[in-house]
Each structure stands twice: as C-alpha cells, then as structure tokens.
C-alpha cells in the first residue's frame, strides 16, 4: 500500500509540473492585442491617406498631445516637397480608434478614425465614410 501511495504522489507531482510548463505561453506580447493600444501608438509616424497627395509626419505624445507636419505632393511624383504647416492639438485613443482635436482647423487630422488594423509598427484607420489613413512607424 505504501508503494501505491508513493506512486500516486509522484504521478500527481509530475502532472502538476508538466501542467505548469504547458500553461505558460510566449504570445503575451502579441501586437494584435488591442488592450494596450494607447501605448502601442505613442511616438512618431508617417501617415498617408486615401487622398494620395498628402503626407503627415505625426507625433503622438504621452501627455495626450499631438503634432503634425503636413506635406503636399505638388508635382504628383510622391516627393511631398510642399510644406503646408505644423499643427498641434490633443488626441484620445481607445480600442476602437483615435480622435484628433486640433487647435487649428487647417490640420489634416481632425476627426475620429476607427482602427481597421493596429500594431506597434503600422496602422490602418477609417473615418467610417470610406476615407482611410495609413500609418507606418517613423
């Protein structure tokens, strides 16, 4: 009987040890997890749009402020040499999207865009009416 109890105890410990290793997963840092979108999108981005004549250099700060430098492709050759201006404002990020509140109405980014895809290296968002913005990490 003592052998049976020792064997049962050994098997229970072995199953517990194996289960502990299997339960751990290395996919905790998956960029597809939108639980931390606000942290994922912080920093500098190059944003292009459905309107291919504009490009924005966008900075999203930790304090909820943004800065955008807008460039126009005046020659139609994708060089974006025509500087339009720098605009500032605040933004709010959620799992559903990002809302820009610029101080100046001339800013290109000035409404809510809903995430289609978002990761720490790129994003695609839509205003819900078919206008898209495409961000790549700068």
Residue pairs with C-beta under 8 A, 6 or more apart in sequence:
31 40
31 119
31 120
31 121
32 119
34 95
34 115
34 118
35 95
37 93
37 94
37 95
37 115
37 118
38 93
38 94
40 118
40 119
40 120
41 60
41 93
41 98
41 118
41 120
41 123
41 135
42 60
42 61
42 62
43 59
43 60
43 137
43 138
44 57
44 58
44 59
44 137
44 138
45 57
45 58
45 59
45 60
45 123
45 135
45 136
45 137
45 138
46 55
46 56
46 57
46 58
46 135
46 136
46 138
47 55
47 56
47 57
47 58
47 68
47 109
47 133
47 134
47 135
48 54
48 55
48 56
48 133
48 134
49 56
49 108
49 131
49 132
49 133
49 134
50 130
50 131
50 132
50 133
51 131
52 73
52 78
53 72
53 73
53 76
54 70
54 71
54 72
54 73
54 80
54 108
55 70
55 71
55 73
55 80
56 68
56 69
56 70
56 71
56 108
56 109
57 68
57 69
57 71
57 138
58 66
58 67
58 68
58 109
58 135
59 66
59 67
59 68
60 66
60 91
60 93
61 67
64 90
64 91
64 92
65 88
65 89
65 90
65 91
66 88
66 89
66 90
66 91
66 100
66 109
67 86
67 87
67 88
68 86
68 87
68 88
68 102
68 107
68 108
68 109
69 83
69 85
69 86
70 83
70 84
70 85
70 86
70 87
70 107
70 108
71 80
71 81
71 82
71 83
71 84
72 80
72 82
72 83
72 84
73 79
73 80
73 81
73 82
74 81
74 82
75 81
84 106
85 106
87 102
87 103
87 104
87 106
87 107
87 108
88 102
88 103
88 104
89 100
89 101
89 102
89 103
89 104
89 107
89 110
90 100
90 101
91 98
91 99
91 100
91 101
92 98
92 99
92 101
95 115
96 114
96 115
97 112
97 113
97 114
97 115
97 125
98 112
98 113
98 115
98 125
99 111
99 112
99 113
100 107
100 109
100 110
100 111
100 112
100 113
101 110
102 109
102 110
109 133
111 127
112 127
112 128
113 125
113 126
113 127
113 133
114 125
114 126
114 127
114 128
115 123
115 124
115 125
116 124
116 125
116 126
116 132
117 123
117 124
118 124
118 125
120 137
121 136
121 137
122 134
122 135
122 136
122 137
123 133
123 134
123 135
124 132
124 133
124 134
124 135
125 132
125 133
125 135
126 132
126 133
